[in-house]
Amino acid sequence: MKRATAGAIFGDTFRVFGKNIPVYLGLYLLYAAVTTALTLLWARLLYGIVVGTIAVPPNLATGSFADVLFLFFLATLVVAFIGALIGSILTATLTYYAYRRYRNEQVTLGGAFGRGVRRFLSVLGASIVQGVIVACLLLVPLGFMGAGIFMFNLCLIGIAGIVLVLIVPIAIYIVIALSLYAPAIMIEGKGAVGGLIRSWELTSERRMTLFVALLGITILSVLVSVTVSLFLGSSFDPYVRVIGTIIPTMITGSWTVIFGAVAYHQVLPEEIPKAWPQLIGTWDSS
């Protein structure tokens, strides 16, 4: 195995980002603008007001409580579904693009997009499986905690809180272990489940390294979001607040995707990446 360190992965992630900043910023600006526009459209149609995110309206005078909740959940599901589709295409495209750029190979954004469109369903499927696993782990103690709050049962709340504290590290461990499914799908041609299994294999000896590198990227992303929020998030103008939600996504959205491509290359055995150009050429022509 090549020596993959947290510092090397962190540094190379931002070196790849710096090679084509306009590409990453432009695509995630488009992604954030489209998903935010959908949210605003639903809010306008449902509530007749402009809000930065989907939210239960403060005024229920337009219909019964059940009707409003139904529309709220319907709007949330539709926006989430469309966002997941677009996000999976973007993740598939930029994973392939960033990996090739990291290896200093010739790749066009159009070519990467074509491959991303062909493979995005596998990326989407893998992300859903990963999300369901993590959600199931967290929802059980959260459900008991909610029941305890509803029944004013401090004992149940305490037990659920302890279980939640114990489960959160397990959930983080699973996220790290499965974090390389996208490059496994895009570079090796794996399916959704195959990509998750391959990620588990590749990260088996590098999970703490990947955790530290991803933690650094996450902290930097939070700092960017907080900084933007301080300037734009407190505005009374809802459109300014909307811009405040778009800018952080535009800047930081590609970082975890690039991280996956860089980390994947660094944890591969030395002899395997040498064969990828021939294999990739075969897949691209198919």
N, C-alpha and C positions, 0 to 999 in steps of 0.2 A: 504494500500500500504506500502511496505517496504520503508525505507528512502534511496532514491537513490540520492547521491550527485555527483557533478562533480569530486571532489577529489577521491571519492570511485570508480567511474567508470574508471577514468584515471589510478589510481593505480592498480586496479584489472586487467585492460587490460594488463599491463606490467608484472604483476605476472603470468597471464596465458601464456603470451609469454615466460617468463622465465622458465616455467615448461618443455617446449618442443621446445627450440630454434632450435635444428638441424632440426626438422620436418618443421617448418615454413620457415627457411632460405633455406632448400633444395628444397622445393616445389616452392617457389617463384624464386629461382635461375633457376630452370628448366623452369618455366613459362617465365621469362625474357629472357632466352637464346633462347627459341623456337621462341618467337615473334620477337626478334631482328634478329635472323637468317633468318626468313622469310623476314624481311625488307631488310636485306643485299642482299638476293638472288634476290629480285625484283629490287633493285638498280643496281646490277651487270647485270641483264638481260636487263633492260631498258636503262641504261645509260653507262654501261661498266666501272663504277667507284664504289669505296667503300665509302658509306656515313653512318653516324650514324643513320639517320632517313630518311623516305621517303621525298623527296624534289624535286621540279621542277628543272631539270638540268640547269646549266648555259649555256650549249652549245646545241643549237637546230639544229645543222647541220645534225643530223641523220634522220631528218624527218620534216614534216610540224608542225607548232605550234599546230594545231588542233589535229594531231596524238599524239604528245607528251603529250598534256593535257589529252587526252582520256586515254592513258596508265597510266598517273600519277594518275588519279582518279580511274581507274580500280584497280591499284596496292593498293592504299590506302584503297579501299572498301574491297578487298580480305583479306588484312592483318588485317584490323579492324574486319572483320567478324570472321576470325579464332581466333583472339585474344579474341573476346567476348565469343566465344564458350568455349575455354580453361579457360578463366577467370571465367565464370559462374560455370563450374565444380569445379574449385578450391575454389570459394566462397562458393558453396553449401557444399563441403566436409569439409572445415575448419570451417565453421559456426557450423556445427553439432559436429565436433571434439572438438572445443574450448568450446562449451557449456557444453558438457559432462565432459571435463577436469576441467572446472570451478566448476562444482558440485562434483568433485572428484569421478566420476563414471568411471567404467571400459569401455574403448572404444579403439578399434584398428583403425589404420589408414586405413587398408583395409576395415573394416566394414563401416567407415565413407565415404570412397570413393564409396563403393557400393551404399550407400544411396544417396550420392551426384549425382551419375550418373542417378539415377532414378528420381531425383527432379530438375536437373539443368535447364531443359527447363522452369520450372516455375520461377526460379531465373532469368534466361535470359529475360523472358518476362516482369517480374516486372522491371528489370533494364532498359529495352527499354522504357517502359511506363514512368517511372520516368525521363529518359533522354529526351524523346520527350516533356514532359510537361515543363521542365526547358528550353530546347532549344527554344521552341516556345515563351516563355516569353522573352528570351534574343535576339532572332534573329530579332524580329520586330524593336526595337529601333536601333539595330546594322545595320539593312538594311537601315533604314532612314538616319542613320549617314553616311553610305557608299554612299548613293545617294547624300547627301549634299556635301560630299567631291568631288564626281565626278562632280557635278554642281557648285562647289565653292560657295555654299549657306551657309553662316555662320549662318543665322537664323535657318535653318533646322538642321544644325549640333548642335547648341546650345540646341534646343528643344529636339532632340534625346538624347543628352547627359544628360539632366535633367531627361528625362523619364527613361533612363538606370540606373541612380543613384537611382531612386525610385524603380525600378523593381528588382535590385540585392538583396536587403534584402528580398523581397518576394520569390525570387528563393531559397535563402539560407534557408528560413523558410520551404519551401516545401521539400527541400532535408533533413532537420532535421526531419520533420514530417514523412517522408516515409523511414527513414534510417533503420528501423528494419524489413523490409519486408523479408530479407533472413532468420533470425531465425524464424519468423512467418511461413514461408514456410517449413523450415526444421524440426522444432520442433512440430508445430501444424498440419502440413500436409495441409496447405492452398495452393490454387492455386495462380497464378500470381496476379490477381486483388484482391483476398481475402487477400493475404499477404500485399498488399499496404493498404487496408482498415484497417486490423488489426494493422498495424504499426501506422496509423493515430490515432486509438483509444488508443493504448498503450502510445503514446508520448504526448497525449493531455495535461497532467499536468506536463510534464518534458522537454519541448522543450528548454527552456533556459539552464537547467542543461546539456542536451545532447549537446547543442551548445558549451558551455564552455569546456566540456570534449573533444569534437571533435576538437575544435580550438587548444587546447593544443597539441593534437596528431598531428594535421596538422603542427603546428609551429615546433615541434620536427622533423617531416619528412622533412620539408624544410631545416632545419639546417643540417640534414644528407646529403641531396642532394647537398647543397651548398658546404659543406666540401669536399665531394667526387669530385665535379666539380673543385674545386680549385686545387686539386692534379692531376686529370686525364683529365678533360674536356678541358684544354688548350693545350693538347699535339698535335703535328703536325701529329702524327701517328693515322690514322682513327680507327685502331683496338683498340688502347688504349682508344680513345674517346668512342668506343662502350662499352668497359668494364666499363667505367665511367657511362654509362646509365644503365647497368645491376645491378651494386652493390647497388645503392639506392633502386631499386625495390626489390631486394633480402632481404634487411634489413627491409624496412618499409612496404612492400606490404601487409603483414598479419595484420598490426595494426588496420586498420579500420574494417576488418572482425572480429577480436577478440573483438574490441569495440562493434560491433553490438551484439555479443553473450552475452557479459557481461552486456551491458545496457539492453538488453531484459530481462535477468534474474532479474535484480535489479528493473525493473519497473512492473514486474508481481505481482499480488496479492499474498499474503503469501500462501494461500491454494492451488493455482494452481500448482506450481512446484512439490508438493508432489505427484501429480497424473501422472506426466510425465513419470517416469520409466515404469509404466505398459502400458501406451499408446505407448511409443517409442518401447517397446518390441513387441507390437502387430503390429506396422507398419513395423518393421524390419523383422518380420516373414512373412509378406504379399508379 
